[in-house]
């Protein structure tokens, strides 16, 4: 009996989602474990610990809310083993898609022969020989658009993010980026284990907390080079969560 490889489908158009799943049902070596109409639902599934992990992810790019690329950024820390096959109507995303080391890129309407070829390639990658030694852990990152260019910023570079109207200021260890975005979107992009929203206007990297007020009204952020301290306010509605988080991290 063939080994079963699990997969999920993320596609906002119901008919296209059903058509793709119908094509995939013809593969006796694949098992569907989830289908989603948006990136947010898929993220919550992949981030949870009670669900089976997919070997393959069939991912649309243009969806309401977060895009497929937003999802790939958000899950980079806990879904690295899955092979991603992009399914989209837009050829212009191909170059950017391969920045994510995707396994396949299929244009809609999807041709069965090309679909099967992409699946076979992905499965071959899953079954490949293990590396001779432990591979270095991939650095998580986000892509932000600033002044008409896409910039890759590693999670570990980011000290904090500050929102103002329709812009977000991303304060990194060596520079500052300004991108047209919303704080609620930035929260989705950054890993919750490392980052936390402490105010309607601030998201901080918890790894760079140097001190905080005893009454939890402000926190000081600085990188490990002994550079400038950034004093940021903690909003009243975030204080209890911040207190609990720091008690787990620092004890006390």
C-alpha positions as CSV (number, residue, x, y, z in Angstrom):
1,X,0.0,0.0,0.0
2,X,1.3,3.5,-0.9
3,X,2.3,5.8,1.9
4,X,-0.4,8.5,2.4
5,X,0.8,12.1,2.3
6,X,-1.5,14.6,4.0
7,X,-2.5,17.9,2.4
8,X,-4.6,21.0,2.9
9,X,-6.1,23.4,0.3
10,X,-6.4,27.1,0.8
11,X,-8.6,28.8,-1.8
12,X,-11.2,31.5,-1.3
13,X,-13.4,30.6,-4.4
14,X,-15.6,27.7,-3.4
15,X,-16.0,26.2,-6.9
16,X,-12.2,26.4,-7.5
17,X,-11.5,24.8,-4.1
18,X,-13.9,22.0,-4.8
19,X,-12.6,21.4,-8.3
20,X,-9.0,21.2,-7.0
21,X,-10.0,18.7,-4.2
22,X,-11.8,16.6,-6.8
23,X,-8.7,16.4,-8.9
24,X,-6.6,15.5,-5.9
25,X,-9.0,12.7,-4.9
26,X,-7.8,10.8,-7.9
27,X,-4.4,10.4,-6.1
28,X,-4.5,7.3,-3.9
29,X,-1.3,8.5,-2.1
30,X,-2.9,11.7,-0.8
31,X,-5.2,12.4,2.1
32,X,-7.1,15.6,2.6
33,X,-7.0,16.9,6.2
34,X,-8.3,20.4,5.8
35,X,-9.7,23.0,3.4
36,X,-9.9,26.7,4.0
37,X,-11.4,29.8,2.3
38,X,-9.0,32.3,3.8
39,X,-5.4,32.6,5.1
40,X,-6.6,33.4,8.7
41,X,-8.4,30.1,9.2
42,X,-5.5,28.2,7.7
43,X,-3.1,30.0,10.0
44,X,-5.1,29.0,13.1
45,X,-5.2,25.4,12.0
46,X,-1.4,25.3,11.3
47,X,-0.6,27.1,14.5
48,X,-2.6,24.7,16.7
49,X,-1.1,21.7,18.4
50,X,-4.2,19.5,18.2
51,X,-4.2,19.0,14.4
52,X,-2.4,16.8,12.0
53,X,0.4,18.5,10.1
54,X,0.1,18.6,6.3
55,X,2.9,17.3,4.0
56,X,1.6,19.4,1.1
57,X,-0.1,22.8,1.1
58,X,-2.0,23.9,-2.0
59,X,-2.1,27.7,-1.6
60,X,-3.9,30.5,-3.5
61,X,-2.2,34.0,-3.3
62,X,-4.9,36.6,-3.8
63,X,-7.5,36.2,-1.1
64,X,-9.6,38.6,1.0
65,X,-7.7,39.8,4.0
66,X,-4.2,38.2,4.4
67,X,-2.6,36.9,1.2
68,X,-1.0,33.6,0.6
69,X,2.4,35.2,1.1
70,X,1.3,36.7,4.4
71,X,0.4,33.2,5.5
72,X,3.8,31.8,4.4
73,X,5.5,34.5,6.5
74,X,3.4,33.8,9.5
75,X,3.9,30.0,9.5
76,X,7.6,30.0,8.6
77,X,8.5,28.8,12.2
78,X,6.3,25.9,12.6
79,X,5.5,24.5,9.2
80,X,8.9,24.3,7.5
81,X,8.6,20.6,6.5
82,X,5.5,21.0,4.3
83,X,5.9,21.4,0.6
84,X,4.0,24.4,-0.8
85,X,2.4,24.3,-4.3
86,X,1.0,27.7,-5.3
87,X,-2.3,27.7,-7.3
88,X,-3.1,31.1,-8.8
89,X,-4.5,32.9,-11.8
90,X,-1.5,35.4,-11.8
91,X,1.8,34.5,-13.4
92,X,3.5,37.7,-12.0
93,X,3.8,36.1,-8.5
94,X,6.1,33.4,-9.7
95,X,9.4,35.2,-9.0
96,X,8.3,36.3,-5.5
97,X,6.9,32.8,-4.9
98,X,10.2,31.1,-5.4
99,X,11.7,33.4,-2.8
100,X,9.8,31.2,-0.4
101,X,11.4,28.0,-1.8
102,X,8.0,26.7,-3.0
103,X,7.8,23.3,-4.6
104,X,5.4,24.2,-7.5
105,X,3.6,27.0,-9.2
106,X,0.4,26.2,-11.0
107,X,-1.7,28.7,-13.1
108,X,-5.5,28.4,-13.1
109,X,-7.3,26.7,-14.7
110,X,-5.2,23.9,-13.3
111,X,-4.2,21.1,-15.8
112,X,-4.3,17.6,-14.3
113,X,-0.9,16.6,-15.9
114,X,0.9,19.7,-14.5
115,X,-0.8,19.2,-11.1
116,X,0.4,15.6,-10.9
117,X,3.9,16.6,-12.0
118,X,4.1,19.2,-9.2
119,X,2.8,16.7,-6.6
120,X,5.4,14.1,-7.7
121,X,8.2,16.6,-7.4
122,X,7.0,17.7,-4.0
123,X,6.7,14.1,-2.7
124,X,10.2,13.3,-4.1
125,X,11.4,16.3,-1.9
126,X,9.7,14.9,1.1
127,X,11.2,11.5,0.6
128,X,14.7,12.8,-0.1
129,X,17.7,11.6,1.9
130,X,18.3,13.3,5.2
131,X,21.2,15.8,5.4
132,X,24.6,14.6,6.5
133,X,24.4,16.9,9.5
134,X,21.9,19.1,11.3
135,X,20.8,21.9,9.0
136,X,20.9,25.4,10.4
137,X,17.5,26.7,11.5
138,X,15.9,29.0,8.9
139,X,15.5,32.5,10.1
140,X,11.9,33.7,10.3
141,X,11.2,37.0,8.4
142,X,8.6,39.3,7.1
143,X,8.4,41.1,3.7
144,X,7.4,44.7,3.9
145,X,6.8,47.1,1.1
146,X,8.6,50.5,1.4
147,X,8.9,53.1,-1.3
148,X,7.9,50.7,-4.0
149,X,10.3,48.0,-3.1
150,X,10.0,44.7,-1.1
151,X,12.3,44.5,1.9
152,X,13.0,41.2,3.8
153,X,13.4,41.9,7.5
154,X,14.3,39.0,9.9
155,X,12.2,38.7,13.0
156,X,15.3,38.9,15.1
157,X,16.2,42.3,13.7
158,X,12.9,43.9,14.8
159,X,12.8,45.8,18.1
160,X,9.3,47.0,17.9
161,X,6.6,48.2,15.5
162,X,4.7,51.5,15.9
163,X,1.4,52.2,14.1
164,X,0.1,55.6,13.0
165,X,-3.0,55.9,10.9
166,X,-2.4,53.8,7.8
167,X,1.4,53.4,8.3
168,X,3.5,51.1,10.4
169,X,7.0,52.1,11.5
170,X,9.2,48.9,11.9
171,X,12.1,49.8,14.1
172,X,15.0,47.4,13.5
173,X,18.4,47.1,15.2
174,X,20.1,49.1,12.4
175,X,17.4,51.0,10.6
176,X,13.7,52.1,10.5
177,X,11.2,51.1,7.8
178,X,7.9,52.8,7.1
179,X,5.3,50.7,5.3
180,X,1.7,51.3,4.5
181,X,-0.1,48.7,6.6
182,X,-2.3,48.2,9.6
183,X,-1.2,47.0,13.1
184,X,-3.8,44.2,13.0
185,X,-2.1,42.9,9.9
186,X,1.4,43.2,11.4
187,X,0.2,41.2,14.4
188,X,-0.8,38.3,12.1
189,X,2.6,38.4,10.3
190,X,4.8,38.2,13.4
191,X,5.2,35.0,15.5
192,X,3.2,35.2,18.7
193,X,5.9,33.4,20.7
194,X,8.4,36.3,20.1
195,X,6.2,39.3,19.7
196,X,3.3,40.9,21.7
197,X,1.0,43.8,21.2
198,X,1.3,46.1,24.3
199,X,-0.7,49.1,23.1
200,X,-3.0,50.0,20.2
201,X,0.1,51.6,18.7
202,X,2.9,49.2,19.7
203,X,4.1,45.6,19.1
204,X,7.3,44.6,20.8
205,X,9.9,41.9,20.4
206,X,9.9,40.3,23.8
207,X,13.5,39.2,23.3
208,X,14.6,42.8,23.6
209,X,12.8,43.8,26.8
210,X,15.3,45.4,29.1
211,X,13.0,46.6,31.9
212,X,9.5,47.6,32.6
213,X,7.6,49.6,35.2
214,X,6.4,47.9,38.4
215,X,2.9,49.0,37.6
216,X,3.2,47.8,34.0
217,X,2.7,51.3,32.5
218,X,5.8,51.3,30.3
219,X,8.5,49.0,28.9
220,X,12.1,49.7,27.8
221,X,13.3,48.0,24.6
222,X,16.9,47.9,23.4
223,X,19.0,45.5,21.2
224,X,22.0,43.6,22.6
225,X,24.6,46.1,21.5
226,X,23.8,48.5,24.4
227,X,22.3,51.0,22.0
228,X,19.5,53.4,22.6
229,X,16.7,52.5,25.0
230,X,13.2,52.9,23.6
231,X,10.5,53.6,26.3
232,X,7.1,52.5,25.1
233,X,3.7,52.9,26.8
234,X,1.7,49.8,27.8
235,X,-2.0,50.3,27.2
236,X,-4.4,49.5,30.1
237,X,-6.2,46.7,28.3
238,X,-2.8,45.0,27.5
239,X,-1.3,45.2,31.0
240,X,-2.6,42.0,32.5
241,X,-1.5,40.0,29.5
242,X,1.9,41.6,29.5
243,X,2.3,40.9,33.2
244,X,1.5,37.3,32.8
245,X,3.8,37.0,29.8
246,X,6.8,38.5,31.6
247,X,6.1,36.3,34.7
248,X,6.4,33.3,32.4
249,X,9.6,34.6,30.7
250,X,11.4,36.2,33.7
251,X,9.8,34.5,36.6
252,X,8.6,36.3,39.7
